[in-house]
């Protein structure tokens, strides 16, 4: 989560040069290249189900990256992250058995409301729309990442999904962005791609092999709090007292989820004939 928010804060500085879609495309393009070079996936050794899940994961990865980058270009980082968290919150609610475990998502949801302060009526409606679209993609991302982690050993699933995400982003953003690229911007994109998405997406895949989607989704409630702090320190986006109270709620929810969230049997992807 820290890598994600630092990567987003650093990316905002490139929006004036490339636009939000261009920045997202540059990050995803480099991430696709990194995974291809380091992992060297062989799709023909993967099961059909694992390959299909990896491709779908690439599509929703592109969606969440493009939409959220558009959101943070219009909204404060903490507000955008709080709205995007509604996706993981929905996953947590959908997969939490019994009423007792619903306490943590509900508590986190209350924190999100306090952090966004919708009653003030000052939020950019288009930015909110982008953030909510990213929330839907993020919910699908969590489910698909766990499926890929279970079906495909190592990081080979990501080595399929990230190039797919790069291709989707290329179709969407490349035509309007290529003319603005310079070598310094391309180099900056490489650094950003390592910070986001290469490192955090790898960690999330490994985490979802060990945690339930409900626990993972609730733990992600810490991200809006981290986003508020990163926005304050690096972007001078100062939160009010009510959003700070929201931080306390989401941190409490994260602590509660962390106490009981291990999967009954940690998933180990099946070994394949080659490349395993």
C-alpha positions as CSV (number, residue, x, y, z in Angstrom):
1,X,0.0,0.0,0.0
2,X,2.9,2.3,0.7
3,X,4.4,1.6,-2.7
4,X,1.1,2.2,-4.4
5,X,0.5,5.6,-2.7
6,X,4.1,6.8,-3.2
7,X,3.9,5.7,-6.9
8,X,0.7,7.7,-7.3
9,X,2.1,10.8,-5.6
10,X,5.1,10.6,-7.9
11,X,2.9,10.0,-11.0
12,X,0.9,13.2,-10.4
13,X,4.0,15.2,-11.4
14,X,3.8,13.8,-14.9
15,X,0.1,14.4,-15.5
16,X,0.8,17.9,-17.0
17,X,3.1,16.4,-19.6
18,X,1.3,13.2,-20.5
19,X,-2.2,13.4,-19.1
20,X,-3.6,10.8,-16.6
21,X,-4.1,8.1,-19.2
22,X,-0.6,8.6,-20.6
23,X,1.0,8.3,-17.2
24,X,-1.0,5.1,-16.5
25,X,0.0,3.7,-19.9
26,X,3.7,4.5,-19.3
27,X,3.7,2.7,-16.0
28,X,1.8,-0.4,-17.3
29,X,4.0,-0.6,-20.4
30,X,7.2,-0.7,-18.5
31,X,5.7,-3.1,-15.9
32,X,4.7,-5.5,-18.8
33,X,8.2,-5.4,-20.1
34,X,9.8,-6.0,-16.7
35,X,7.6,-9.1,-16.0
36,X,8.3,-10.5,-19.5
37,X,12.0,-10.1,-19.1
38,X,12.3,-11.4,-15.5
39,X,9.7,-14.2,-15.5
40,X,9.6,-15.2,-19.2
41,X,6.2,-16.9,-19.1
42,X,5.3,-19.8,-21.3
43,X,1.5,-19.7,-21.7
44,X,1.4,-23.1,-23.3
45,X,2.4,-24.7,-20.0
46,X,-0.5,-23.1,-18.1
47,X,-3.9,-24.6,-17.6
48,X,-6.7,-23.0,-19.7
49,X,-8.4,-21.8,-16.6
50,X,-5.2,-20.2,-15.3
51,X,-4.5,-18.5,-18.6
52,X,-8.0,-17.2,-18.9
53,X,-7.9,-15.8,-15.3
54,X,-4.5,-14.2,-16.0
55,X,-5.8,-12.4,-19.2
56,X,-8.9,-11.2,-17.4
57,X,-6.7,-9.9,-14.5
58,X,-4.8,-7.9,-17.1
59,X,-7.9,-6.3,-18.4
60,X,-9.2,-5.2,-14.9
61,X,-5.6,-4.1,-14.0
62,X,-5.7,-1.7,-17.0
63,X,-9.1,-0.6,-15.9
64,X,-8.2,0.2,-12.3
65,X,-5.0,1.9,-13.3
66,X,-6.5,4.1,-16.0
67,X,-9.6,5.0,-14.0
68,X,-7.8,5.7,-10.7
69,X,-5.1,7.8,-12.4
70,X,-8.0,9.9,-13.9
71,X,-9.5,10.2,-10.4
72,X,-6.4,11.4,-8.6
73,X,-5.9,14.0,-11.3
74,X,-9.2,15.6,-10.1
75,X,-9.5,14.6,-6.5
76,X,-7.2,14.7,-3.4
77,X,-5.3,11.5,-3.1
78,X,-6.9,10.5,0.1
79,X,-10.4,11.1,-1.2
80,X,-9.8,9.2,-4.4
81,X,-8.4,6.2,-2.4
82,X,-11.3,6.3,0.0
83,X,-13.8,6.1,-2.8
84,X,-11.8,3.3,-4.6
85,X,-11.7,1.4,-1.3
86,X,-15.5,0.7,-1.8
87,X,-14.4,-2.0,-4.1
88,X,-12.4,-4.0,-1.6
89,X,-15.0,-3.2,1.0
90,X,-17.7,-4.8,-1.2
91,X,-15.5,-7.9,-1.5
92,X,-15.1,-8.1,2.2
93,X,-18.8,-7.8,2.8
94,X,-19.7,-10.3,0.2
95,X,-17.3,-13.0,1.6
96,X,-17.6,-12.4,5.3
97,X,-19.7,-15.2,6.9
98,X,-21.9,-14.3,9.9
99,X,-22.8,-10.9,11.2
100,X,-19.8,-10.6,13.6
101,X,-17.3,-10.4,10.8
102,X,-19.3,-7.7,9.1
103,X,-18.4,-5.3,11.9
104,X,-14.9,-4.6,10.3
105,X,-16.1,-3.7,6.8
106,X,-18.9,-1.6,8.3
107,X,-16.5,0.2,10.5
108,X,-14.1,0.8,7.6
109,X,-17.0,2.0,5.5
110,X,-17.9,4.6,8.1
111,X,-14.3,5.7,8.0
112,X,-14.5,6.2,4.3
113,X,-17.6,8.4,4.7
114,X,-15.8,10.5,7.3
115,X,-12.8,10.9,5.0
116,X,-14.7,11.9,1.9
117,X,-17.3,14.1,3.7
118,X,-19.9,13.9,0.9
119,X,-22.2,16.2,2.8
120,X,-20.0,19.2,2.0
121,X,-20.9,18.9,-1.7
122,X,-17.4,20.0,-2.9
123,X,-16.2,16.8,-4.6
124,X,-15.6,16.8,-8.3
125,X,-18.5,14.6,-9.7
126,X,-16.4,13.4,-12.7
127,X,-13.5,12.5,-10.4
128,X,-15.9,10.6,-8.2
129,X,-17.2,8.7,-11.2
130,X,-13.7,7.7,-12.2
131,X,-12.9,6.6,-8.6
132,X,-16.1,4.5,-8.4
133,X,-15.3,2.9,-11.7
134,X,-11.8,2.1,-10.3
135,X,-13.5,0.6,-7.2
136,X,-15.5,-1.9,-9.4
137,X,-12.3,-2.9,-11.2
138,X,-10.4,-3.2,-7.9
139,X,-13.0,-5.6,-6.5
140,X,-12.6,-7.8,-9.7
141,X,-8.9,-7.4,-9.4
142,X,-8.9,-8.9,-5.8
143,X,-11.0,-11.9,-6.8
144,X,-9.0,-12.6,-10.0
145,X,-5.6,-12.1,-8.3
146,X,-6.5,-14.8,-5.8
147,X,-7.7,-17.1,-8.6
148,X,-4.5,-16.5,-10.6
149,X,-2.4,-17.1,-7.5
150,X,-4.1,-20.4,-6.9
151,X,-4.0,-21.6,-10.5
152,X,-0.6,-20.5,-11.6
153,X,2.7,-21.1,-9.8
154,X,5.2,-18.4,-9.0
155,X,4.7,-15.0,-10.8
156,X,3.9,-16.4,-14.2
157,X,0.3,-15.3,-13.9
158,X,1.4,-11.7,-13.5
159,X,3.8,-12.1,-16.4
160,X,0.7,-12.7,-18.5
161,X,-1.6,-10.2,-16.9
162,X,0.8,-7.2,-16.9
163,X,1.5,-7.4,-20.7
164,X,-2.2,-7.7,-21.3
165,X,-2.8,-4.6,-19.2
166,X,-0.1,-2.8,-21.1
167,X,-1.8,-3.7,-24.4
168,X,-5.2,-2.5,-23.2
169,X,-3.7,0.8,-22.0
170,X,-1.8,1.2,-25.3
171,X,-5.1,1.0,-27.2
172,X,-6.7,3.6,-24.9
173,X,-3.9,6.0,-24.3
174,X,-1.0,5.6,-26.8
175,X,-2.6,7.5,-29.7
176,X,-2.9,10.7,-27.7
177,X,0.3,10.3,-25.7
178,X,3.1,9.1,-28.1
179,X,3.7,12.6,-29.4
180,X,4.4,13.9,-26.0
181,X,7.0,11.3,-24.9
182,X,10.6,12.4,-24.3
183,X,13.5,10.2,-23.2
184,X,13.5,11.7,-19.6
185,X,9.7,11.0,-19.4
186,X,10.3,7.4,-20.6
187,X,13.1,6.9,-18.0
188,X,10.8,8.4,-15.2
189,X,8.2,5.9,-16.3
190,X,10.5,3.0,-15.7
191,X,11.2,4.1,-12.1
192,X,7.5,4.6,-11.5
193,X,6.6,1.2,-12.9
194,X,8.9,-0.5,-10.4
195,X,7.2,1.4,-7.6
196,X,3.8,0.9,-9.0
197,X,2.6,-1.6,-10.2
198,X,5.5,-4.1,-10.2
199,X,6.4,-4.4,-6.5
200,X,2.9,-3.9,-4.9
201,X,1.1,-6.2,-7.4
202,X,3.6,-8.9,-6.7
203,X,3.1,-8.6,-3.0
204,X,-0.7,-8.6,-3.4
205,X,-0.5,-11.8,-5.3
206,X,1.5,-13.4,-2.6
207,X,-0.8,-12.0,0.1
208,X,-3.9,-13.4,-1.5
209,X,-2.4,-16.9,-1.5
210,X,-2.5,-16.7,2.3
211,X,-5.5,-14.5,3.1
212,X,-9.2,-14.7,2.4
213,X,-10.5,-12.1,0.0
214,X,-12.6,-10.7,2.9
215,X,-9.6,-10.2,5.1
216,X,-7.6,-8.8,2.3
217,X,-10.3,-6.4,1.3
218,X,-10.7,-5.1,4.9
219,X,-7.0,-4.8,5.3
220,X,-7.0,-2.6,2.3
221,X,-9.0,-0.1,4.3
222,X,-5.7,1.1,5.6
223,X,-4.9,2.5,2.1
224,X,-7.0,5.6,2.3
225,X,-5.3,6.4,5.6
226,X,-1.9,6.0,4.0
227,X,-3.1,8.0,1.0
228,X,-4.1,10.9,3.3
229,X,-0.6,10.9,4.9
230,X,1.2,10.7,1.6
231,X,-0.9,13.5,0.2
232,X,-0.1,15.6,3.2
233,X,3.6,15.0,3.2
234,X,4.3,15.0,-0.6
235,X,1.4,16.9,-2.2
236,X,0.6,19.4,0.6
237,X,-3.0,18.1,0.7
238,X,-4.0,18.9,4.3
239,X,-6.9,16.9,5.7
240,X,-9.4,18.3,8.2
241,X,-10.3,16.9,11.6
242,X,-13.2,14.8,10.3
243,X,-11.0,12.9,7.7
244,X,-8.4,12.3,10.4
245,X,-11.2,10.7,12.5
246,X,-11.9,8.6,9.5
247,X,-8.3,7.4,9.5
248,X,-8.8,6.1,13.1
249,X,-11.9,4.1,11.9
250,X,-10.2,2.5,9.0
251,X,-7.1,1.6,11.0
252,X,-9.3,0.0,13.7
253,X,-11.0,-2.0,11.0
254,X,-7.7,-3.1,9.5
255,X,-6.4,-4.3,12.9
256,X,-9.6,-6.2,13.4
257,X,-9.3,-8.0,10.1
258,X,-5.7,-8.8,10.6
259,X,-6.5,-10.9,13.7
260,X,-8.6,-13.5,11.7
261,X,-8.0,-13.7,8.0
262,X,-5.8,-16.7,7.1
263,X,-7.2,-19.1,4.6
264,X,-7.9,-22.6,6.0
265,X,-5.2,-24.0,3.8
266,X,-2.7,-21.6,2.2
267,X,-3.1,-22.0,-1.5
268,X,-0.2,-23.4,-3.4
269,X,-0.5,-23.2,-7.2
270,X,-0.3,-26.6,-8.9
271,X,3.1,-27.5,-10.4
272,X,3.1,-27.7,-14.1
273,X,5.2,-29.8,-16.4
274,X,7.6,-26.9,-17.4
275,X,8.5,-23.6,-16.1
276,X,7.5,-24.4,-12.5
